Amino acid sequence: MTEPTKLSVGADADLPSTDAASLERLKRFGGGKLLGEMISLFISAAPERIGAARAGLDANDASATEMALHSLKSSSAQLGAMQMQRLSERGEHLAHSGSLDGVDRIVRDLEEEFPRVQIWLERARTVEAT
């Protein structure tokens, strides 16, 4: 697996955006096949969850936004997408408080971060398949 990727800007600049150790734990727990399936599921579900958060924002529905971000937070952490986990957690907390102020920026950041995570996970899945 690869070393954690560092962020370049923002408050989390010194924190890794990805964590290969998370993938190693999943592999030890369930083997390469399970890891590959979980990566595939995340790659297909994460855009839907981000879209659900965006839809909640557009509808000014803090509860729907919170639920979408909560789900994304958990799956991101499980697969080592740590920056996505942190962003989702921030947005979830804001939405839980009833405020959607700042959540739009967080969702945009998630929309930007996901393609990087997708590439990282696809590479990890390819390594597992060889």
C-alpha positions as CSV (number, residue, x, y, z in Angstrom):
1,M,0.0,0.0,0.0
2,T,1.0,3.6,-0.3
3,E,2.0,6.1,2.3
4,P,-0.7,8.5,3.6
5,T,-1.3,11.4,1.2
6,K,-0.9,14.8,2.7
7,L,-3.3,17.7,2.1
8,S,-1.8,20.9,0.8
9,V,-4.1,23.6,2.2
10,G,-6.5,24.3,5.0
11,A,-6.7,23.6,8.7
12,D,-6.0,19.9,8.1
13,A,-2.9,20.5,6.0
14,D,-0.8,18.4,8.4
15,L,-3.2,15.5,8.5
16,P,-3.2,12.7,6.0
17,S,-6.1,12.7,3.5
18,T,-5.9,8.9,3.1
19,D,-4.8,6.1,5.4
20,A,-3.6,2.9,3.8
21,A,-3.6,1.2,7.3
22,S,-7.4,1.2,7.2
23,L,-7.3,-0.8,4.0
24,E,-4.8,-3.2,5.5
25,R,-7.1,-3.8,8.5
26,L,-10.0,-4.6,6.2
27,K,-7.8,-6.9,4.2
28,R,-6.7,-8.8,7.4
29,F,-10.3,-8.9,8.6
30,G,-12.0,-10.2,5.4
31,G,-9.3,-10.8,2.8
32,G,-8.6,-9.2,-0.5
33,K,-12.0,-10.1,-2.0
34,L,-13.9,-8.3,0.7
35,L,-11.7,-5.3,0.5
36,G,-12.2,-5.1,-3.3
37,E,-16.0,-5.4,-2.8
38,M,-16.0,-2.6,-0.2
39,I,-13.9,-0.4,-2.4
40,S,-16.4,-0.9,-5.3
41,L,-19.3,-0.2,-3.0
42,F,-17.8,3.0,-1.7
43,I,-16.9,4.2,-5.2
44,S,-20.5,3.7,-6.3
45,A,-22.2,4.9,-3.1
46,A,-20.1,8.0,-2.2
47,P,-21.3,10.1,-5.1
48,E,-24.9,9.2,-4.2
49,R,-24.3,10.3,-0.6
50,I,-22.7,13.5,-1.6
51,G,-25.6,14.1,-4.0
52,A,-28.0,13.4,-1.1
53,A,-26.2,16.0,1.0
54,R,-26.4,18.5,-1.9
55,A,-30.1,17.8,-2.3
56,G,-30.7,18.3,1.4
57,L,-28.9,21.6,1.1
58,D,-30.9,22.6,-1.9
59,A,-34.1,21.8,0.0
60,N,-32.9,23.6,3.1
61,D,-33.4,20.2,4.9
62,A,-30.8,20.0,7.7
63,S,-32.0,16.5,8.7
64,A,-31.5,15.0,5.3
65,T,-28.2,16.7,4.9
66,E,-27.1,15.4,8.3
67,M,-28.1,11.8,7.5
68,A,-26.3,11.8,4.2
69,L,-23.1,13.2,5.7
70,H,-23.3,10.8,8.6
71,S,-23.4,7.8,6.3
72,L,-20.6,9.2,4.2
73,K,-18.5,9.9,7.3
74,S,-18.7,6.3,8.5
75,S,-17.9,4.7,5.1
76,S,-15.1,7.1,4.4
77,A,-13.4,6.4,7.8
78,Q,-13.7,2.6,7.2
79,L,-11.9,2.8,3.9
80,G,-9.2,5.3,5.0
81,A,-10.6,8.4,3.2
82,M,-9.7,10.5,6.2
83,Q,-10.2,14.0,4.7
84,M,-13.7,12.9,3.4
85,Q,-14.4,11.6,6.9
86,R,-13.3,14.9,8.5
87,L,-15.3,17.0,6.1
88,S,-18.4,14.8,6.5
89,E,-18.1,15.0,10.2
90,R,-17.9,18.8,10.2
91,G,-20.9,19.1,7.9
92,E,-22.9,16.5,10.0
93,H,-22.3,18.5,13.2
94,L,-23.4,21.8,11.5
95,A,-26.5,20.2,10.1
96,H,-27.3,18.5,13.4
97,S,-27.2,21.9,15.1
98,G,-29.9,23.0,12.6
99,S,-27.5,25.3,10.7
100,L,-26.6,24.7,7.1
101,D,-24.3,27.8,7.1
102,G,-20.9,26.6,5.8
103,V,-22.2,23.2,4.7
104,D,-22.3,24.2,1.0
105,R,-18.5,24.8,1.1
106,I,-18.0,21.4,2.8
107,V,-20.1,19.6,0.2
108,R,-18.1,21.3,-2.5
109,D,-14.9,20.2,-0.8
110,L,-16.3,16.6,-0.7
111,E,-17.1,16.9,-4.4
112,E,-13.5,17.9,-5.1
113,E,-11.9,15.3,-2.7
114,F,-13.9,12.3,-3.9
115,P,-12.1,12.0,-7.3
116,R,-8.7,11.9,-5.6
117,V,-10.0,9.2,-3.2
118,Q,-11.5,7.3,-6.0
119,I,-8.1,7.1,-7.8
120,W,-6.4,6.1,-4.6
121,L,-8.9,3.3,-3.9
122,E,-8.8,2.1,-7.5
123,R,-5.0,1.8,-7.3
124,A,-5.3,-0.1,-4.0
125,R,-7.9,-2.4,-5.5
126,T,-5.7,-3.0,-8.6
127,V,-2.7,-3.9,-6.3
128,E,-4.9,-6.4,-4.4
129,A,-6.0,-8.0,-7.7
130,T,-2.4,-8.6,-8.8
